[in-house]
Amino acid sequence: MTIEAPETRIVHSRKVACDGSEGALGHPRVYLQIPEEQNWVECPYCDCKFIYEDAAKAAE
């Protein structure tokens, strides 16, 4: 049984930034790199999942 990520975002770049998008209630901004072999990455603070757009199109 897997648990879904709280939020999933399709992104156009392999380099992404996440700050929790909750304003003052968010978390420190972190910069993440989406690996080419995996095509997604999760934020270590809020578990938001970032999926590279080419991988999302291929899954459709």
RABEL-V748096 format. One record per helix or strand. SS is the DSSP state (A for helix, B for strand). FROM is the first residue (numbers start at 0). LEN is the number of residues. If there is no record, write none. Layout:
# RABEL-V748096
SS_FROM_LEN ; SS_FROM_LEN
This chain:
# RABEL-V748096
B_7_4 ; B_14_4 ; A_22_3 ; B_29_4 ; B_39_3 ; B_48_4 ; A_52_7
